[in-house]
Amino acid sequence: MKSLFLKMFLWFCAATTLVTCVTVVGYELANPDQLPFTWPRVGKGAIVSAARVAVETYERGGPSPLAKYLAALEQDTGLKAGLFDSSSHALARRPSSPSPPDDLAANPAGQLVIRVRGRFAGIRLHGSVGGLYAFVVTIPPRGATGFWSRWFIFSLILTGAVLCYLLARYVTAPVVHLRRVAFRFSRGELGARITHPNVLRRQDEIGALAGDFNRMAERIESLMNAQQRLIADVSHELRSPITRLSLALGLVRQRKGGDATAPLARMEREVERLNTLIDQLLTLSRLESVAKPPPMEMLDLSALVTEISADANFEAASMNRGVQLLECPTCFMAGSRDLIRSAVENVVRNAVKYTPPNTDVLIRLVRVNEEPMATIIVQDHGPGAPPQALAHIFEPFYRIDDARDRGTGGAGLGLAISHQIVRLHQGSLQALNREAGGLELRVTLPLTDPPN
């Protein structure tokens, strides 16, 4: 059970029901001689008075008036009564008259005995001429009053459940709204804020949390925008001098002799590397500023992976390495072909860069049957990555200690660009260390139905 609302609602309902049941049971146990709800208007005094009237009626008129009185008592109150002498013989023969219980004789005269569970009440009392009588009434079966008593208990529990629902809703609804906004913010929607007035107007801890979240989000958005502007501005400012430097190197190469060929070639490589770095920075800046997916088109993911594998294998052959595509079922997705190709190529080239010579990079396109998702698994035989670095290798300019050599490590932007592209396509990019050695990158992308 993961829902806070459901936990609170069930616990509140259980507590309310328990309190209601304990109250009812405790009242019954503390008052065992109380008349049940079927006698709402009959008290102990009324039973004693009826007993005295019955004795007086018998002593004045005998069995016949007594029988009429008992019949009228039953008709008026619903109580079936009987009057008995000291030998427990009925003084008025009526088919509905109850029999005196055996333990009634053990009680002193004038003491009312009520047995709720036995459904009777009885009293022994003396007449005006000195005789000893026993008056017994039977509790009638539960009727409408019993129904209403049960309905009252049910209504009490139901009211408690409704109040518990409203309380749980009041506590958890703002938390659910905050979670939704936080999820949107984590997906790159930096403008997401808590705007619900019922949440912002709260004067408790939840309202304070909502205000703190909005202030935090504004600060993070401001810092991220400043960072993106800085990267974009610096990249644009560097582009012009790099271009002029390239032209100047071309002019110098035309005027100088053969002694300057090697230094000039090195300078041109460094300029080309700067150009590549600037292109990657501009690409990353554009991707980070995009909150919505790019324009989508239907593309054959299996054909794209096959094409990328063939191109990477051709490039890896010059470095005495190889790329093998082991599994590639047919599947389709909606996305930008150029962006998806760039993301997968960056992942594959990263694997080719770090796999040792005379080894192959292994690629699998695996389709998950239970969900409309496909995973591109890229495995190399390199040194892998420290466990603490796996969560950071998709960050811009992050470099593992073993890969800081600029001749092999690159600028640290390729995987960051891939991560942003996959995120824009509602997918995920994950890095794992293989048990057999090497790094495994998993690119998971949503699929769509194939075209007709």
Phi, psi and omega in degrees: 000107185256350184276122176296321179300313182294321178299311181296317182297314181293321179293318178296317179296317179298318179295317180296316179297318180297316179297319179296314181295317179297321179296314181294312181295318179298322178295318180295319181290324181284341181229068184290340182262010180284145177291142180290177184294346180285349176241062186292334185247011181246120179250181181297319181299324180294323179292318179296319179297318178298323179295317181295319178297320180297318179296315180297320179297319181291317183292330179277320188238345179096198187294323186294309176299324179298318180297320178295320180296316180296324178293319179293323178297319179293322181291324184279319187246347184082006181269126174269115188239160176210148179242132186230152176275188183293343178262011178067028174266137181291132181270349175218119185278114176223138183296336183264004182289133179283162177266146180289137178291158184292328185273002180292326182293340182281348182267147180291157180295142179089355180260122180282131179247124179239128176240097183295317181291328177276353175064043175208163172222142183212156179210142175255132182211156181270145175274180182287339181258007175100356178286156180252125184239161175232123180251126185230135174236149179253133178290125180291159178296155182297132179242226183295327181296320176297321177299316181291329177294317177294321178295327177296315179296317179297319179295323178296315179294318180296318178297319176298321179295319179296316179296322177296320178298315181295321179293315179296321178295319181297324183280318190268337182301315177297327179294320178297317179297319178296320179296319179296317179294320179296324178294316177299319180295320180291337179276004177105358178276082188292343178275002181292130179220160173277112185243355183295123185296326181295335178277316184290332182278351181295142181257011182258194183296328180292319176297320177295322178296320178297316177296319178296322179296317180297319179293321177297316181297319178298320179294315180295317179299318179297317180293318180294318178296321178295321179294316180295320178296321180297314180297315181295317181294316179296319180297316179294320180293329179282335185298316183294310178295328178294319178296316178295324177295322177296318178295320179295322178295323177296319178294319179297320179298324180291330186266332183273164180271197185289338182294335182268002185297312183295311178299322180293321178298320178296318179297321180294324177295319179293322176296319178296322178294320176297319177300316179297318179297318179295319177300317180294320178298316179296319178297314180297320179297318179294319181293321181289337181271357180263121179263336182255154178298151177289171176304132187261149172219155178284125179225148179276103184294322180295319178294322179294317179295320177299317180295316180296319180298318180295316179296318180293324178295323178295317179291322182290335181299327179291344178253017179061038176230173180216165177228125180242131174261107187270332186209132183202077177289157181287128177203155184234154177213163176258122181182183177271119184298316183295318181291316179296320178297316180298319181296313181291321178299318179299319180294315182293316180295326175298320178293319179297324182295324188257348177286139183294160174302152180067022173234164182244145169276130184256131182236134176227136171252108186250131179255128180275122185288322185289333184230153177282065182225152175228144181237127175263114183256122180240121184238137174238177181246028183279197183283352183076203182216148175301145182305324181287346181266348185296327182278356186241354187289349177265005177275144180301135176067008176283134183225134175287145185305320183288351185241027183279353176293119184296341180289338180236338188277339183072195183265350180081025181247342185299310180291328176296320177295317178300319181298317179293321180295314180296321179297320179295336178264020178061033178246193181216154179231125187228144179243135179224152171269131180282146177294327180278359181105143180104175182251143178237123177251133182242117177256110182255127184229147177283144180255169177222170181292143180293152179294150179287000000 
